[in-house]
């Protein structure tokens, strides 16, 4: 009789372990909220602290960024932390993939008090829109007469849900709102889809705009004064998103800046974002040694360490540094990587990681080529290998961005086109064809839109 009771108890516990809850629903043990960049956890039981609760990420492609600082890794492969209903715990998440699944335990040293939670990150969604910056720098003015063409500074283009090709484009701004600054060079949308941040070429300001999640149109763009002289960049957010606790990054154009902490032409500056608001006065120089024509910026995690990659245009290299915090780089770890294998960068300007194959793609403005580079080891000294992603020149290329499934790359050019490049489904690396979409100005930065 006792044996039967024990068997039934174990059976119940096993079922309990494998129950999976949505992140925004209270489970039997935990309350979980989160996105692709962070997870906040509290407990259901009131007035009780669990000093050795445990967390483990089950989904491939995602990692805990704060192991050692946010939690302590145990032999059980759970990262241990203290949590209660009144003292929630937030974890930083890095990487990419589809829905994020985590296992949480009240006691990270044992499996009998664990539950799985599913967090919809939006990474598996199909992009329905592409924001394209029409940067017309030749006229160096913010007057509406700067462009001889009747084109908006930023276009919003509809994407076919199956082919991911552009089907139509119009102004990205609400019809009731006028925006005429053609010095904007990049745009990024936060995870919630309700705020956009715009970087501006060679100015002491950026923009923060409201985004209507239903129409995806921009409105009420306010200037944010910066105490440094920004240059072209892809203005990423770190961690990817735009909610409380993240940062936006800009290239600081050295000699004009009060922020520059070294004797080099430029550096990388991190500006804090709190409650979606960009703080122009809360910017920190990371001390990187860049050329003042440095361009694209992207982040990656290798073997539990965070890295930043900057296309260092004037140095014929991609500068790679280890991040010890969102506002600190390990300067001794920084290296200028000039390519690998038979590939030598000349004027690298855009960088992006393909979420499908995790390779770094680099656009070269000198020869119009795009390279795919492998950085599989936690090292800032070299790329394992680089290869040409598309045979022949694509013209003068700038920024690059991939759709969430990594099947399509969008590449900006200094002509009136956006290149839509299909990733070869056979090798998963090269582009088998690049389809131009005309009707733009000097295309610069991109952002994807989702509904």
N, C-alpha and C positions, 0 to 999 in steps of 0.2 A: 504493500500500500504506500509506504513512504517513497519507494522508488518511482511509482507512478506519479505521485505529487511533484517530485523533483523534476521529472521529465516534462511534465506540463508547464512548470515554471520556466524551464529553459526554453521551451518552444515559444512561450509568450514573449520572452525577452528577445529572442531572435527576430520575431516579427516586428517588435518594437524598434529594434536597431535599424531595420531597413525601411521604416516608414519615412517618406520624404515629404517635406512641407514647403509651401511657397514661402519666399523670404518675408513677404509682408503679412503673413498670417501668424497669429500666436500659436505655437505648438504646445506640446505638453511640458516642455522644459525651457525653451528659449523664445525670445522675440528677436527677429533679425530684419534689418533693413540694409540695403546696399546697392551697389552698381558694379561696373567693371573695375573700379578704382579703389573702392573701400567698402568695408562691411562693418556695421555697428551691431553689437550683440548685448542684450540684457536678458535677465532671467524672469520667469513667470512667478516663481515663489517669492512672496514679499518678505522683506527684512531678513534675508539670509544671503551670506556671501559664500561663493564657491571658490576657494583659493587655488585649486589646481584644475580648473576647467581646461578642456583641450579643444583645439581646432586643427582640422586637416583638410586640405583642398583635394577634392577628388577629380576635378576636371583637368584634362590636359591643356597646356598652354597658359595656365595661370599659376602664380606663385605668391606666397606671403612675402612682402617686401621688408617687413620689420622684424624678422627673426633675430632674436638677441636683444632687441630694444622694446618691441611690443609684446613679445612672448618668449618663452624658453623652450627649446626643443628637447623632448624627452625620448628615451629609448623606444617608447611605444610608437614613435613617429608622429605623435600629437604635439603641437606647440602649446605649452601650458600658460595660463593667465588667470588672473583673479577677476571675478565679475559678480554683480548682483543686480537687483531690480533698480536700485538707486545709483549704482556706479557702473554704467555700461562701459564696454570696451570697443574701441574702433581699431580695425586693422587695415593697413595699406595693402592693396592688391596690385600686382603688375602682370603684364603679359596680355594675351588676347586669345579669343576663342568664341564659342557660342555661350550658352547659358552656364553660369558658374554654380557648381555644386560643391557644398562643403559638408563635413561631418563635425558636429559639436558634441562634446561630452561634458557632463557635470564633473566627472573625474577623469582627467586625461590619461590616467594610468590604467584604466579598465574599460572594457567595451560594453558594459551592461547598462550604461546610462547615456547612450548616444542616440542622436537623430541626424538624419540628412536633411539639408535645406537647399532649395533650388532658387537661384537669383537670376532673374532675366536681365542680362547686361545690355541687350540691344545689338551685340556683336554679330548675332546670327540673322539680323534683319536684312532685308534687301533695300539698298539705297533707292529712293525714288526721285532724288534731286541732286544737282551739282551746282554749287555756287562757284562762279568764275569771276575773278577780279580782272577788270579791264583797266590796266594801269597804263596811263599815257604820259610817260615821264619826259618826253621830248619838250613839252611846253612848260614844265616846271611852274605851273600856276594852278591855283584852285578855282579859277574862274570858269564858268560854264562854257566859255568860248574856247577852252583849251582843246576840246576835241572837235575836229571838223565833222565827225560822224555823230549821228544821233544815237549814241550808245550810253548806257548807264555805267557808273564806275564799277558796279558789281551786277552780274547777270545771274538769274536763277533759271537753270535749265532742267526740264523734266527728263527723267531717264526711263527707258523702257524696262519694265520689271524683269523681263526674261533676258533680253540681249544686253541690257545695261548701257545701251547707246543713247546719245542725246536725241530727243525727238523734237523739242522746241525750247526756245529761250525768250525770256522777257526780263524786265528790270526786277532786281531783288528787293526793291524798296516799295513800301506801301504807296499806292497812287496819291494819297493825301500828304505824303512827306517828300520833301525835296532834299537831295543829297548830291553834291557836285564836286567832291574832292577826288580828283583823279590821281593823287599821289598815294592812295591806298595800295598796298602790295600783297597783303595776305589777310585771310579770314579764318577764324576757327569758331565752331559752334559748340556750346557745352552739351553734356549728356542729356540734360533735360530738354534741349532744343528750344530754349526760351531766351538765350543770351548769346550774342556774337561779340567777338573781340577782333578789332582790325588793327594791323600794324601799318605804319605810314613810312614812306621812304624819306630819310634825311630830315626828320622833324623832331621837335621836342614834345610830341604828343602821340597818343593812340586814340582809338575810339572804342566805346562800349555801346552796343545797340540792343534794343529789345527785339525779340523774334516772336512772331505770332505762330504758335505751334500748329495751328490749323491751316494757315495759308503759307507758312514758312517765309513770310515777307519781313524785311527789316523796317524798324521804325525807331524814332527817338534816339538817334546816335549822338552821344555826348562825348566831347573831347575829354580825355584824361591826360593831364599835364604830366610829362615825364621829366626827371632831372638828368636826362642823358639824351644823346643825339642818336636816334634809332636809324637803322639801315634795313635793307631788304632781309627778310627772314620769313620762315613759314609759321612763326608764332605758335608753337605747340603749347599745350597745357600739360602740367605735370602734377600729379598723375593725370592721365588723359581724362578730360572732363571739364569741369568748371564750377564745381560747387565749393563749399567752404573747405579751406585748407589746401587749395591748389595754387599753382603758380603759372603765370604766362612768361614766356621767354622771348627776349629781343636781342639782336646784335647791337652793341654799343659802339658807335663809330668814333672811338678813341679820342682824337685830338680835339674834338669839340665838346668833350664830356666832362662833367664834374664827378662822374662815377668811376672813371677809369682808374684801376688800382695798379696798373703796370705800365711799362713803357712801350707796349706794343700798340699797333694801330687800332685794335678793337678787342672787345671781350664779350662775354655772354652775361646778360643781366636777367635775373629772376625777379618778377614783380608779383606780389602776393594778391590772391583773390579771396575775399571773405564775403560770404553770403552773396556770391555772384558779382560783387563789385571789385573792379580792378583798382588797386591802390598804387597810383603813380609815385607816391612818396615812399612807399614800402618796397623799394627795389634794392637788390643786393648784387654787387658785381662778383661773379664767380671766379674772376682772376684768370680766365683762359687767355691764351696768347693767340689771337686771331688776326687775319688781315682785314682791313676795313671793308673789303668786298665779300666777306663771308656771307653765306646764304642760308640754305636749308638746315633745319634742326630736327632731330628725332631722338627718341629714347628707347632703350632696350634693357632687358635683364638677362644676364648670363651667370649661371651657377650661383644664383642668389644675390648677385651684385648688380647695382644699377649703373648704367652707362649713358652718356650723352654723345651724340655724333653730330658734328657740324661740318657742312660743306665749306671748306676753307678755300674759296675760289682763287684768291691771289697767291696761294701757296701751293697750288696743284696737289691738294691733298684733302683727305677727310680727317679732321681732328677728333680724336676719341679720348674721352676722359672718364674716369670712374667717379660717380657721385657718392659722396658719403652722407649727404642730406640733400633735400631739394635746393638748397642755397649754397652748397659747398661741394667743390670738386677737389679730388686729390691731385693737385698740380703735378707732383712727380710722376703720376700715372699717365699724364697726357702725352699723346704722340700724334704726329702728323703722318698718316698712312697714305702713300702715294699710289696705291693699287696693289695688285698681286698677280702672279702668273705672268701672262703676256699683256696684261692690262696696266697702263700707266695713265693716271688722271692728268689732264692738262688744265681745264677750267671747270672743276666740279661745282655745281650750283644747287642742285636739288637732291634730297635724300629721302627715302621712305622704305619702311620694312613691309614686305608682302606678308600678310597674315597667314597665308596658306603654306608657304615654304620657309618663312622666317629669314629670307635672304634680304640683305640691304641692297637696294637699287639706287644707283648714283647717275644723275644726268650730267653730261659734260657739254658745256656751252661752246667749247672750241670746235669739236668735231661732230657735234650733233648725235653722239652715241649715248646709249644707256647701258650701264654695267650692273650685273648681279654679283654681289660679293658675299662670301660665307664668313661669318664670324662666330663659329661654333664654340670656341674656347673663351674662357674668361680672361681675355688678354687685350690690352690696348696697344700692343706693339705691332700687330700685323693682322691682315685678313688671311684666312686659310686659303682662299682662292677667289679670283674674280673672272667673270666671262662676259662677253658681249651679249646683251639681251636681244638685240635686233641688228641684223647685218645692214651696213650702210648708214648714211647720215640721215637723221630726222630733222635737220635744220638746226637753228639756234634754239636749244631747249632750256627750260627753266625748271619750275617746280614739277613734282610728281606726287600722285596720290593713288592708292589702290582702293577698290571697293572692298567691303567687309569679307567677301569670300576669296579674295585674291585672284579672281579670274580676269579682271580688267584694270588697266592702269590708265590714268588720265594725265597727260603731259602738257604743260604750258609751253608756248613758243612765243618768240618776239614778233611773230607775224599775226595774222588775223585768225589763226586756227587753234583748236584744241585737238591733240592727238588722242585717239581712243584705241589703246593697244591691248589686243587679246593675248592672254597668257596661253602658250601652247599646252594643251591638255595631255600631250604625250610625254614631254619632259618636265612639265610643270615649272619651267624657269624662263625660257625665252619667249619672245613675242612672235607669234606666227603672222600677224598682220597688224598694221596701225592705220586706223581710219580717221582722216582729218574731218573736223567739223568747223566750218568757217562762220563768219559773222561776228567776230570779236575784234578787239583792238590789239594792244600788246598784252596778251594774257600773262598773268603772274601767279597768284595763289589760288588754292582750291579749298573747298569744304564740302562734305557730303551732307545731304538732308534725308531724314527718315520720317515716315508717317506710320 
